[in-house]
């Protein structure tokens, strides 16, 4: 399941990262750094959820609110690249 989620996130993340990379009006170094941040951030969220037992559901004594936060962070990985694209492109 985890490789499939990472592949889907990579596909959804590649589009806004490439749009930021090939946009005009900013120096190349700034566009490259924005594209890298846009591409890496969702993977960092998924990595955080997978590494913290309270967020991924493997800690059975934690309340379900922690697992809900983990699900929220995992799904934010799909939306975050487009939010970053809109914020960084508007600057």
N, C-alpha and C positions, 0 to 999 in steps of 0.2 A: 504494500500500500504506500509506504513512504517514497519509493522511487517514482511511482506514478504521480504522486502529489508534487514532487520536486520537478518532474518533467513538465507538468501542466503549468506550474509557477514559472518555469524557465521560458516557456512559450509565451505566456501572458506578460512576462517581464521584458522579453526581448523587444517587443514592439515599441513601448514608450522609451526604452533605453536607446534604441536606434533612432527614433524620432528626435530625441534630445541630441544625439551625437551628430546627426546630419542637419540640424537646424542652423540657420544663419544668424548673424548679428552678434555673436559672442566669440571670444578667442577660443582657439582649438583646445587649449589646456583646460579651460573652464568647462567646455562641453564634454570633454573626456571624463573629467572628474564627476560631473553631474550624471553622466551615463553609467559610470561605475557604481555610484551611490544608488542610483535607481535600480540597477540590476542586482546588487548585493543585499540590499535591505530586506526584501521578502525572505531570502534564504536565511538571514540572521534571525528573523522572527520564527521561522519553522525550526531552526536549530535550537533556539531558546526553548521552545515548547517541547521539543523532543528530549532535551537534556534535563529539564526540571521535572522531577517525578510528580510534584503536585499539579503541574499543568497538563501533563500527558495522561493522567488518570491511573498511573501505576502505584501511587501512594493511596492505599485504601482507607486510611484513617483521616484524610483531609476532607473538608466539606466540598460539596459539589460546585460551589461558587468558583473554586480554583480551576476545576475542569472546564467550567463555562468560560472562564477567562482564557484558558488555553485554546478552546475552540474559536473564541473571538479573535485571538492573535493569529491563529492559523488562517482564518478566513481573511484577515486584514492583509495577508500576503498577496491576495489576488487583487485587492483594491488599491493598496499603497503605491504601486508603481505609477498608476494613472494620476493619483493625487499628487505625487512628487512631480510628475510631468507637468501638471497644470500649475503648480506652485513655482517650479523652477523656470518654466517657459514664460511665465508672466512677469518675472523679475526684470 
